[in-house]
């Protein structure tokens, strides 16, 4: 079993995306419908421009937005799982 804290996440290069005023709209390869990432989801997408670990994502978001690190980790873990299922991110 892989420790999720040691995985490195990044955007897949074949995902089409655009930023709107307050969100990011993604169209992963093979997807039928675009996916919208509002608010901090858009911030996570921005951070995924460079390979990053879950602890680094959580640390950055905690510094920028404040809040409870455990709650942020839970939310980001869920978002990464969703993005992975959509084929929008890759991990190694």
DSSP file (Angstrom, degrees, kcal/mol; ACC not computed):
  #  RESIDUE AA STRUCTURE BP1 BP2  ACC     N-H-->O    O-->H-N    N-H-->O    O-->H-N    TCO  KAPPA ALPHA  PHI   PSI    X-CA   Y-CA   Z-CA
    1    1 A X              0   0    0      0, 0.0     2,-0.3     0, 0.0     0, 0.0   0.000 360.0 360.0 360.0 134.7    0.0    0.0    0.0
    2    2 A X        -     0   0    0      1,-0.0     2,-0.6     2,-0.0     5,-0.0  -0.665 360.0-121.8 -87.5 136.2    1.3    3.4   -1.0
    3    3 A X    >>  -     0   0    0     -2,-0.3     3,-1.8     1,-0.2     4,-0.6  -0.671  16.9-147.0 -74.1 119.0    1.5    6.2    1.6
    4    4 A X  T 34 S+     0   0    0     -2,-0.6    50,-0.6     1,-0.3     3,-0.4   0.747  95.4  64.6 -62.8 -22.7   -0.6    9.0    0.1
    5    5 A X  T 34 S+     0   0    0      1,-0.2    50,-0.4    49,-0.1    -1,-0.3   0.730 102.4  48.2 -71.6 -20.8    1.6   11.6    1.8
    6    6 A X  T <4 S+     0   0    0     -3,-1.8    -1,-0.2    47,-0.1    -2,-0.2   0.551  88.0 105.4 -96.6  -7.6    4.6   10.4   -0.3
    7    7 A X     <  -     0   0    0     -4,-0.6    47,-0.6    -3,-0.4     2,-0.5  -0.443  63.7-141.7 -70.0 145.5    2.6   10.5   -3.6
    8    8 A X  E     -A   53   0A   0     45,-0.2    84,-1.7    -2,-0.1     2,-0.3  -0.952  18.0-160.7-110.7 124.6    3.5   13.4   -6.0
    9    9 A X  E     +AB  52  91A   0     43,-3.4    43,-2.4    -2,-0.5     2,-0.3  -0.772  16.7 160.7-106.4 148.0    0.5   14.8   -7.8
   10   10 A X  E     - B   0  90A   0     80,-1.8    80,-2.5    -2,-0.3    39,-0.2  -0.979  42.9 -87.7-156.3 163.0    0.4   17.0  -11.0
   11   11 A X  E     - B   0  89A   0     37,-1.9     2,-0.4    -2,-0.3    78,-0.3  -0.412  43.9-114.6 -67.6 147.4   -1.9   18.0  -13.7
   12   12 A X    >   -     0   0    0     76,-2.5     3,-1.4     1,-0.1    -1,-0.1  -0.702  19.8-134.3 -80.0 139.2   -2.2   15.8  -16.7
   13   13 A X  T 3  S+     0   0    0     -2,-0.4    -1,-0.1     1,-0.3    -2,-0.0   0.689 100.0  61.7 -70.7 -17.9   -0.8   17.6  -19.8
   14   14 A X  T 3  S+     0   0    0      2,-0.1     2,-0.5    15,-0.0    -1,-0.3   0.332  77.7 108.7 -92.8   8.9   -3.8   16.5  -22.0
   15   15 A X    <   -     0   0    0     -3,-1.4     2,-0.4    73,-0.2    13,-0.2  -0.746  62.2-143.9 -87.4 124.8   -6.4   18.3  -19.8
   16   16 A X  E     +C   27   0B   0     11,-1.9    11,-2.9    -2,-0.5     2,-0.3  -0.703  32.3 164.9 -82.2 138.0   -8.0   21.3  -21.4
   17   17 A X  E     -C   26   0B   0     -2,-0.4     2,-0.3     9,-0.2     9,-0.2  -0.997  22.2-171.8-154.8 155.1   -8.7   24.0  -18.9
   18   18 A X  E     -C   25   0B   0      7,-2.0     7,-3.1    -2,-0.3     2,-0.4  -0.992  23.0-126.6-145.3 147.6   -9.5   27.7  -18.5
   19   19 A X  E     -C   24   0B   0     -2,-0.3     5,-0.2     5,-0.2     2,-0.2  -0.808  23.2-170.3 -94.5 134.5   -9.8   30.0  -15.6
   20   20 A X        -     0   0    0      3,-3.0     3,-0.1    -2,-0.4     5,-0.0  -0.376  49.4 -76.5-102.7-168.5  -13.0   32.0  -15.2
   21   21 A X  S    S+     0   0    0      1,-0.2     3,-0.0    -2,-0.2    -2,-0.0   0.907 124.7   4.4 -59.2 -43.8  -13.4   34.9  -12.7
   22   22 A X  S    S+     0   0    0     20,-0.0    17,-1.5    16,-0.0     2,-0.3   0.149 127.6  37.4-132.3  20.5  -13.7   32.6   -9.6
   23   23 A X  E     - D   0  38B   0     15,-0.2    -3,-3.0    -3,-0.1     2,-0.4  -0.954  66.7-118.8-157.5 172.5  -13.2   29.0  -10.8
   24   24 A X  E     -CD  19  37B   0     13,-1.8    13,-3.3    -2,-0.3     2,-0.5  -0.989  21.5-151.3-120.9 135.5  -11.3   26.8  -13.2
   25   25 A X  E     -CD  18  36B   0     -7,-3.1    -7,-2.0    -2,-0.4     2,-0.3  -0.936  17.0-167.7-108.7 124.4  -13.2   24.8  -15.8
   26   26 A X  E     -CD  17  35B   0      9,-3.5     9,-2.8    -2,-0.5     2,-0.3  -0.829  19.2-171.4-112.7 148.2  -11.5   21.5  -16.8
   27   27 A X  E     -C   16   0B   0    -11,-2.9   -11,-1.9    -2,-0.3     7,-0.1  -0.765  19.1-158.4-134.5  90.7  -12.2   19.1  -19.7
   28   28 A X    >   -     0   0    0     -2,-0.3     3,-2.2     5,-0.2   -13,-0.1  -0.302  38.4 -82.9 -64.3 152.9  -10.1   15.9  -19.2
   29   29 A X  T 3  S+     0   0    0     58,-0.3    -1,-0.1     1,-0.3     3,-0.1  -0.333 117.4  14.0 -56.6 131.4   -9.4   13.8  -22.2
   30   30 A X  T 3  S+     0   0    0      1,-0.3    -1,-0.3    -3,-0.1     2,-0.2   0.381  93.5 135.9  83.5  -4.2  -12.4   11.5  -23.0
   31   31 A X    <   -     0   0    0     -3,-2.2    -1,-0.3     1,-0.1     3,-0.1  -0.510  46.1-154.5 -78.5 145.7  -14.8   13.4  -20.7
   32   32 A X  S    S+     0   0    0     -2,-0.2     2,-0.3     1,-0.1    -1,-0.1   0.774  78.8  33.2 -85.9 -29.5  -18.2   14.2  -21.9
   33   33 A X  S    S-     0   0    0     -5,-0.0    -5,-0.2     0, 0.0    -1,-0.1  -0.945  84.7-110.8-129.5 146.2  -18.8   17.2  -19.7
   34   34 A X        -     0   0    0     -2,-0.3     2,-0.4    -7,-0.1    -7,-0.2  -0.368  28.5-136.9 -70.2 158.1  -16.6   19.9  -18.3
   35   35 A X  E     -D   26   0B   0     -9,-2.8    -9,-3.5    -2,-0.1     2,-0.5  -0.962  10.2-147.2-118.2 133.0  -15.8   20.0  -14.6
   36   36 A X  E     -D   25   0B   0     -2,-0.4     2,-0.6   -11,-0.2   -11,-0.2  -0.883   7.3-166.1-105.1 130.3  -15.8   23.2  -12.6
   37   37 A X  E     -D   24   0B   0    -13,-3.3   -13,-1.8    -2,-0.5     2,-0.1  -0.901  17.6-171.2-112.0  99.1  -13.5   23.8   -9.7
   38   38 A X  E >   -D   23   0B   0     -2,-0.6     3,-2.0   -15,-0.2     4,-0.4  -0.393  47.5 -15.1 -84.4 166.3  -14.7   26.8   -7.7
   39   39 A X  T >> S+     0   0    0    -17,-1.5     4,-1.1     1,-0.3     3,-0.9  -0.094 135.0   4.4  52.2-125.0  -13.0   28.6   -4.9
   40   40 A X  H 3> S+     0   0    0      1,-0.3     4,-2.4     2,-0.2    -1,-0.3   0.715 123.3  69.8 -70.5 -19.1  -10.1   26.7   -3.3
   41   41 A X  H <> S+     0   0    0     -3,-2.0     4,-2.1     1,-0.2    -1,-0.3   0.897  99.5  49.6 -60.1 -39.1  -10.5   23.9   -5.8
   42   42 A X  H <> S+     0   0    0     -3,-0.9     4,-2.2    -4,-0.4    -1,-0.2   0.865 108.1  53.4 -66.1 -36.5   -9.1   26.4   -8.4
   43   43 A X  H  X S+     0   0    0     -4,-1.1     4,-2.2     2,-0.2    -2,-0.2   0.897 107.6  50.5 -65.2 -39.7   -6.3   27.2   -6.0
   44   44 A X  H  X S+     0   0    0     -4,-2.4     4,-1.7     2,-0.2    -2,-0.2   0.926 108.7  52.1 -62.6 -43.7   -5.4   23.5   -5.8
   45   45 A X  H  < S+     0   0    0     -4,-2.1    -2,-0.2     1,-0.2     3,-0.2   0.914 108.6  51.2 -59.1 -42.4   -5.5   23.3   -9.6
   46   46 A X  H >< S+     0   0    0     -4,-2.2     3,-1.6     1,-0.2    -1,-0.2   0.923 109.3  50.1 -59.4 -44.6   -3.0   26.2   -9.7
   47   47 A X  H >< S+     0   0    0     -4,-2.2     3,-1.1     1,-0.3    -1,-0.2   0.769  99.9  65.8 -67.2 -25.1   -0.7   24.5   -7.2
   48   48 A X  T 3< S+     0   0    0     -4,-1.7   -37,-1.9     1,-0.2    -1,-0.3   0.421  72.6  92.8 -77.7   2.9   -0.8   21.3   -9.3
   49   49 A X  T <  S+     0   0    0     -3,-1.6     2,-0.3   -39,-0.2    -1,-0.2   0.811  94.9  37.5 -62.6 -28.9    1.0   23.2  -12.1
   50   50 A X  S <  S-     0   0    0     -3,-1.1   -41,-0.1    -4,-0.2    -1,-0.0  -0.932 110.8 -88.9-119.0 146.2    4.2   21.8  -10.5
   51   51 A X        +     0   0    0     -2,-0.3     2,-0.3   -41,-0.1   -41,-0.2  -0.294  58.8 170.3 -55.2 134.6    4.5   18.3   -9.0
   52   52 A X  E     -A    9   0A   0    -43,-2.4   -43,-3.4    -4,-0.1     2,-0.2  -0.994  29.7-125.3-150.3 148.4    3.5   18.5   -5.3
   53   53 A X  E  >  -A    8   0A   0     -2,-0.3     4,-2.4   -45,-0.2     5,-0.2  -0.522  31.6-110.7 -90.3 163.3    2.7   16.2   -2.4
   54   54 A X  H  > S+     0   0    0    -47,-0.6     4,-2.8   -50,-0.6     5,-0.2   0.924 118.4  52.6 -59.0 -46.4   -0.5   16.2   -0.3
   55   55 A X  H  > S+     0   0    0    -50,-0.4     4,-2.5     1,-0.2    -1,-0.2   0.886 110.2  48.8 -59.7 -35.9    1.4   17.5    2.7
   56   56 A X  H  > S+     0   0    0      2,-0.2     4,-2.4   -51,-0.2    -1,-0.2   0.907 111.3  49.4 -68.7 -40.5    2.8   20.4    0.7
   57   57 A X  H  X S+     0   0    0     -4,-2.4     4,-2.6     2,-0.2     5,-0.2   0.944 113.6  46.4 -60.1 -47.5   -0.7   21.2   -0.8
   58   58 A X  H  X S+     0   0    0     -4,-2.8     4,-2.5     1,-0.2     5,-0.2   0.916 112.1  50.8 -62.9 -43.8   -2.2   21.2    2.7
   59   59 A X  H  X S+     0   0    0     -4,-2.5     4,-2.0    -5,-0.2    -1,-0.2   0.916 112.5  45.7 -60.6 -44.6    0.6   23.3    4.1
   60   60 A X  H  X S+     0   0    0     -4,-2.4     4,-2.5     2,-0.2     5,-0.2   0.936 114.6  46.9 -65.1 -46.7    0.3   25.9    1.4
   61   61 A X  H  X>S+     0   0    0     -4,-2.6     4,-2.9     1,-0.2     5,-0.5   0.867 110.9  52.7 -65.1 -35.7   -3.5   26.1    1.6
   62   62 A X  H  X5S+     0   0    0     -4,-2.5     4,-1.5    -5,-0.2    -1,-0.2   0.898 111.8  46.4 -65.3 -40.1   -3.4   26.3    5.4
   63   63 A X  H  <5S+     0   0    0     -4,-2.0    -2,-0.2    -5,-0.2    -1,-0.2   0.923 119.3  39.7 -66.4 -44.0   -1.0   29.2    5.2
   64   64 A X  H  <5S+     0   0    0     -4,-2.5    -2,-0.2    -5,-0.2    -3,-0.2   0.921 133.0  19.6 -74.2 -44.7   -3.0   31.0    2.6
   65   65 A X  H  <5S-     0   0    0     -4,-2.9    -3,-0.2     1,-0.2    -2,-0.2   0.588  92.7-143.8-105.4 -12.6   -6.5   30.4    3.8
   66   66 A X     << +     0   0    0     -4,-1.5    -1,-0.2    -5,-0.5     2,-0.1  -0.273  45.3 114.8  72.8-170.3   -6.1   29.5    7.4
   67   67 A X  S    S-     0   0    0     -4,-0.1     2,-0.4     4,-0.0    -1,-0.1  -0.367  73.2 -34.7 100.2 178.6   -8.3   26.9    9.0
   68   68 A X     >  -     0   0    0      1,-0.1     4,-2.4    -2,-0.1     3,-0.2  -0.644  44.9-146.9 -81.7 123.7   -7.8   23.4   10.4
   69   69 A X  H  > S+     0   0    0     -2,-0.4     4,-2.7     1,-0.2     5,-0.2   0.852  98.5  54.7 -60.7 -36.5   -5.1   21.4    8.6
   70   70 A X  H  > S+     0   0    0      2,-0.2     4,-2.2     1,-0.2    -1,-0.2   0.899 110.0  46.3 -65.9 -39.7   -7.0   18.1    9.2
   71   71 A X  H  > S+     0   0    0      2,-0.2     4,-2.4    -3,-0.2    -2,-0.2   0.914 113.5  48.8 -67.3 -43.0  -10.1   19.5    7.6
   72   72 A X  H  X S+     0   0    0     -4,-2.4     4,-2.9     2,-0.2     5,-0.3   0.916 110.6  51.2 -63.0 -42.8   -8.1   20.9    4.7
   73   73 A X  H  X S+     0   0    0     -4,-2.7     4,-2.6     1,-0.2    -2,-0.2   0.920 110.2  49.1 -61.0 -43.8   -6.3   17.6    4.2
   74   74 A X  H  X S+     0   0    0     -4,-2.2     4,-1.9     2,-0.2    -1,-0.2   0.927 114.5  45.2 -60.8 -45.1   -9.6   15.7    4.2
   75   75 A X  H  X S+     0   0    0     -4,-2.4     4,-2.2     2,-0.2    -2,-0.2   0.912 114.7  46.7 -66.3 -43.3  -11.1   18.1    1.6
   76   76 A X  H  X S+     0   0    0     -4,-2.9     4,-2.9     2,-0.2     5,-0.2   0.881 109.6  54.5 -68.1 -37.8   -8.0   18.1   -0.6
   77   77 A X  H  X S+     0   0    0     -4,-2.6     4,-2.1    -5,-0.3    -1,-0.2   0.922 110.1  47.3 -60.3 -43.7   -7.7   14.3   -0.5
   78   78 A X  H  X S+     0   0    0     -4,-1.9     4,-2.1    -5,-0.2    -2,-0.2   0.901 112.5  49.0 -63.2 -41.7  -11.3   14.0   -1.7
   79   79 A X  H  X S+     0   0    0     -4,-2.2     4,-2.8     2,-0.2     5,-0.2   0.919 110.7  49.9 -64.9 -44.0  -10.7   16.5   -4.5
   80   80 A X  H  X S+     0   0    0     -4,-2.9     4,-2.5     1,-0.2    -1,-0.2   0.892 110.1  51.2 -62.4 -39.2   -7.5   14.7   -5.6
   81   81 A X  H  X S+     0   0    0     -4,-2.1     4,-2.4    -5,-0.2    -1,-0.2   0.912 111.9  47.3 -63.2 -42.3   -9.4   11.4   -5.7
   82   82 A X  H  X S+     0   0    0     -4,-2.1     4,-1.7     2,-0.2    -2,-0.2   0.927 113.2  47.6 -64.4 -45.3  -12.1   13.0   -7.8
   83   83 A X  H  X>S+     0   0    0     -4,-2.8     5,-2.9     1,-0.2     6,-0.8   0.867 112.0  50.9 -64.7 -36.1   -9.6   14.6  -10.2
   84   84 A X  H ><5S+     0   0    0     -4,-2.5     3,-1.0    -5,-0.2    -2,-0.2   0.925 108.5  50.9 -65.8 -44.5   -7.8   11.3  -10.4
   85   85 A X  H 3<5S+     0   0    0     -4,-2.4    -2,-0.2     1,-0.3    -1,-0.2   0.830 110.7  50.1 -62.5 -31.8  -11.0    9.4  -11.3
   86   86 A X  H 3<5S-     0   0    0     -4,-1.7    -1,-0.3    -5,-0.2    -2,-0.2   0.611 115.3-117.3 -80.2 -12.5  -11.7   12.0  -14.0
   87   87 A X  T <<5S+     0   0    0     -3,-1.0   -58,-0.3    -4,-0.6    -3,-0.2   0.743  81.0 121.2  80.3  24.9   -8.2   11.6  -15.4
   88   88 A X  S   <S+     0   0    0     -5,-2.9   -76,-2.5    -6,-0.2     2,-0.3   0.703  70.3  34.0 -93.0 -22.0   -7.3   15.2  -14.7
   89   89 A X  E     -B   11   0A   0     -6,-0.8     2,-0.3   -78,-0.3   -78,-0.2  -0.863  64.7-152.1-127.7 162.9   -4.3   14.5  -12.5
   90   90 A X  E     -B   10   0A   0    -80,-2.5   -80,-1.8    -2,-0.3     2,-0.3  -0.960  10.0-160.7-130.6 153.8   -1.6   11.9  -12.3
   91   91 A X  E      B    9   0A   0     -2,-0.3   -82,-0.2   -82,-0.2   -84,-0.1  -0.964 360.0 360.0-135.0 151.7    0.4   10.7   -9.3
   92   92 A X              0   0    0    -84,-1.7   -83,-0.1    -2,-0.3    -1,-0.1   0.295 360.0 360.0-146.8 360.0    3.6    8.8   -8.8
